[in-house]
Amino acid sequence: MFRITVVELKRILKKRSSLMMIITAPVLVVLISLLFMQGYNLQTMKLGIYNEDNSIWSSLVMRFIGTILRQENIVKVDQNYEKLLKEGKLNAVIIIPKGFAAKLYSKQPTQMIFIPSPIDLHLAAAIYNVLDSVLADFQGSAFFDPKVLRYIFTESDYPVPRLTLKDSELRFSDLISPFVVFFTAILITVSLASVSTFLDREKNLHEMFLVYNLPAWKYACGKILAYTVVGASVSFIAYTLTVILTGDSLGFLITSVLILLNALLHTSVGFLVSSISPDKSLANILGVSVIGISLFSSGFAIPVSNLPDILRRITMSTPVFRTMYALRVHQLEHTVDNHSIFVVLLWTVVLFSISVLSGKFVIRRG
């Protein structure tokens, strides 16, 4: 089995096209993702506001935010907002803390805490950037002066409220890391593994395997292991680039576990496609379809929170979504989402087992 893995790795790396794809794919995905992260609009956003201050001025700030982002998109929430964030029913929550009005009266800097949902982080980033920019433009105006109703001419040095993330050291550029790290492996493993058995068929290597009485499961495991190594390597390259470009270290242990599961899972899918496809063209089509489904279910292309309830639940159960969700939860809350990791592990074991069995379609005896 390990000899097949080594042979397959040598064959992959000897091809200049494959080697260039392995090197350039993570770089392109990282750069393109960073560029397109700012390109989302707010037409379908859902923002919750938790007003702990309960003053007239905090209520006016809520109305101000509703004027900017459309009032129908604003929801007043209580302290149980975390469940709504994790279910994708809210894209973000803004907390107006206690003492907000008192700080305004004393001309002290005020902050509103911004908490993004682990789902559809691109929408949360757009909300944050728009509000933060608008609030910055109001610096020096009379809008946030508590005495504006008492005086016609007011001092212009009242500091306007500003948004700050719950984890002040976190940036939205850090939160695209799950997509960048995992999608690079999906792109490489599925595209290469989905045609892997056809390379053996073209050179009649499967006939040689039959002569040497190679078990189908060893053949399948060897091929899957080879492409898993390639996929995991690509993900670690993307991880390293992301750390260098954004300064976000992520969580190395949990990221490594998820990288390996993601690579093994999608290599298994790619090998399964290659084994059951009667010709190379169909294998390519199915491989592209798998990549497309992974892209859409990740929530990066289409906001998951905007899907109908049934489709949202299905999407949130897919291994791609759960893989990225687990890492986002770790980034935002510094906790391990054991449920998501278990779901990904279960998907991986099932698909790997089916893929190993599909080796019989290539190594046929009689």
N, C-alpha and C positions, 0 to 999 in steps of 0.2 A: 504493500500500500504506500509506504513512504518513498519507495523508488519511483512509483508513478507520480507522486507529488513532486519530487525533485525533477523528473523528466519534464513534467508539465510546466513547472516554473522556468526551466531553461528554455523551453519552446516559446513561452510568453515573452521572456526577456530578450530572446534573440531577434524577435520581430521588431523592427524599428518603429513601426506604426503603433504597436501595442505599448512599447516603452515610452514613446512620446506622449501617448494618451495618459498613461499612468502618471507621468511627471506634470503634464500641463493641466489635466483635469482639475486637481485640487486648487491650483493657482487661479484658474479661470472662474471656478465656482465661488471662491472666496472674494475675488475682486468684483464680479458681477453682483453678488449678493449684497456687498457693501454699497454699491452704487444704486441698486434698485430698492434698497431698504426705505428710502425716503419717498418713494413714488406712489403712495397709497392715499386715497381720499377718505373723507369722514362721513360720507352720505349714509352709511349703514351702521355707524358706530353706536355703542351703548355705554354711557358713562354714569356711574353711580357717585353720589355725593353724600358723605356722612358728616353731618354738621354737629360736632361735639360742643361748639361754642354757644349755639342757639341765641345769638344776639341779632339785633336788627342789621348790623353791618355784615355779619356772616351770611345772613339771608339775602342781602343785596348782592354780595359776591356770587352767590349761587345763581341769582337771576342774570348777573353779568356773564357768567360762564354759559348759561342757557342761551343768551343772546348770540354769543359767538358760535356755539356748536348746534344750534337749533334746539328749542326747548323740549320738543318731543323725544329727543335722544337722551335727555337727562332724567335720571331716576334717583329719587331720594331713598337712601338705604339706612339700615341701622347697623349695630355692631356685628351682625351675622352676615356681612357682605362676602366673607371668604368663600362660602359655598357657591355663591353666584359667580364669583370669579373663576372658580375651578370647573364649573359646569359650562362656562362659555356664555352665560346669560348676560354678563357685563364684560366689556373690553378693558375697563379700568375703574378704579375708585379713587376719588379725591377726598381726603380727610381734612376738614377745617378744624384744627385743634382748639382745645379750651384756652381761653386767654387771648384769642385772636383779636377781638375788638379792643381789649385793654392795651395790647401792643400798638395797635393803630393809633390810639389816643396819645400814647407816650412817644410816638414817632420811632418806635423800635422796628427793626426788620421783622417781617412776618413770613411764615412759610406754610404752605399747604402740602400735605404729604400725598404723593402720587403712588398708587399701587397698581401695577399692570397685571392683567390676567396671563397665566401661562399659555393660554390659547390665543392665537391670532395676535402675536406680539407686534406685528407690523402696524396694526390699527392702533394699538396702545401707543406705539412710538409716534405715530402721526398726531394723535390727540395731544400728547405731551409737547411735541415740538410746536404745534400751532398755539396752544395756550401759553407756553413759556415765552414765545415770541411776542404775542399780543400783550401780555403782562409787562414785558420789558419795554414795550413802546409807550406804556402808560406812566413810566417813570417821569416824574417832574410835572405831571398833570394834577388837577384838583380833584380827580375822581375819587381817590382813596383817602382824601382828607376828611376825617370825622367831623370837622367843624365847617364843612363846605355849606351846610344849610344855615349856619349862623352868620357867616361872613360872605360878603360878595367877593372880596379879594382874599385869596388864601395863600399861604406859603406853599411853594412848589417842591419842597424837599421831603415830603412825607414818603417814606419808602413803600413801594407797592408790594403786595404779596407775591411770592415766587413759588414755583413748584419745586419739590425735591422728592426724589425717589425714597422709598422706605429704607432701602439700603443705599446710603449716600455714596458709596464707593462704586456702585453699579451704574453702567451706562447702557443705553439701548443698543449701541453697536455691539456690546457683549452678548446681547440676547439673541442675535442671529446665529450664534455659534452652533447650536444643535443642528440647524439646517445645513450649514456649511460642512460640518464634520461628517454627518451621516449620509448626505445626499451624494457626496463624492464617491463613497464606497458603493452606493446603490448603482450609480452610473457605470462604474467600472465593472463590478462583479456581474451584474445582469447582462450587460452588453457583451462581455467576453465569455461568460459561462454559457450563455444561451446558444452559442455555436460551437462549444468545446468538443462535443462528441463528433461533429461533422468533420473536424480536422482528422480524427482517427479513422473515420469512414472513408475519407478521400484517399488516405494512404494505406487503407486496408489493415490498419494496426489492430482493429478489433478481431480480425482473423488470427493474428499472431497471439493475441491474448487468449483466444479459444484453444489454440494449439498448446499453449503453456498452462492450460487449465486454470486460468486466473478467475477467482470467484467474482461474481458481479458486484457484491457488496464492497470488496476491496478496491475494485476499479472505481466505483462511485465515490467511496470515501477519499481515495487518493486525489481524484479530480476536484472534489469539493474542497478538500484541505488546501490544495494549491491556490485556488482562486480566493479562498478565504484569507490566506496570507497576503495576497495581492491587495484585496479590498481593505483589509485592516491596515496595511502599510499606507495606502492612499489616505485613509481617514486620519492616521497619525500625522501624515504630512500636512493635511488640512488643519488639524488641531494645532500643530506647531506654528503654522503661518498665522492662524487666528490669534494665538497667544502673542506673537510678535507684533502683529498689526494693531490689535485692540488692547493689549496689556491684560486681558482677562485670562486668568489661570485655570478657570473652570475647576472641577474637582477631578484630579487625575485618576483616582481609583474608580469612581463611578463612571467616568467617561471611558476609561479603558474597557471596563466590563461591557458597557453598551456598544462600544465600537466593535468588539469581538462578536457579540450576539448579532448585531446588525449585519456584519460582513458574512457570518455563517448563514444567517437566515436568507439573505438575498442571493448568495452563491447557490444555496440549495434550490431556490426558485429558478435561478438561471439554468442550473444543471437539469432540473426537472423539465423545463421547457425544451432544452436541447435533446433530452432522451425521448420524449414523446412526440416530437415534431417529425413528420415524414420527410421534410425537405428544409433546406437552409433558409429559404425565403420566409416560410411560415415561422421558423424559429426567430428570425429577425423581427418580424411583425409582433409576435408575442412578447419578445424582449422589450421592444419599445413600449408596448402596452403596459407592461409591468412597471417600467420607469415612469410612465405617465400617471398611472394609478398612485404610485408612491409619492409623486410630486403633489398631486391634488389632495391626497389624504394627509399629507404633512401639514396642511393649512397655510402653506407659504403662497400658493397660487390663488386659492379661493378661501376667504375667511370661513372657518368651520362654524363659527357662531351664527352665521347667516343661513346655514342650511336648515331645511325642514327637520323637525324633531327626530324622526326616525333615521334620516340620513346622518344627522349629527351624531346620534348614538352609535351608528355603525362605524362611522369614520373614527370616532374616539376609541373604538375597540381595535382598530388596525394596529399592527406592530410598528409601522412607521410613526404614526401619531404618538403612540405610547412611548416609543424610544425617545423622541424629541421632548415630549411632555415631561418625562422623568428627569431629564437634564435641566429643563427650564425650571422645574420646581426646586431642584437643588440650587440653581443660581439665585432664585428669588427668595427662598425660605431657608436655605442651608440644611435641608432635610432630605432623607432618602425616601422616595416614593416606592415602597416595596411592592405595592399592588401593580404598578405599571411595569416594574422589572419582572415580576412573576408572569404577567401577561405576555411580555416579549419573549421570555424564556419558554413559555408554553408553546407559543407560535413557532419558535425556532426548533424545538424538539420535534413537533409534529411535522413541519415541512422538511426537516433534515431526514427524518425516518422515511417519509414518502419518497424523497429524492434518492435515498440509498436503494430502496426497493425498485425504483425506476431504472436502475442500472441494468436490470434484466432485459430491458428493451434493446439495449446495445450489445451486451454480451449474451447472445442467445445460443443455446445448445439444442439442436434438433428442432 
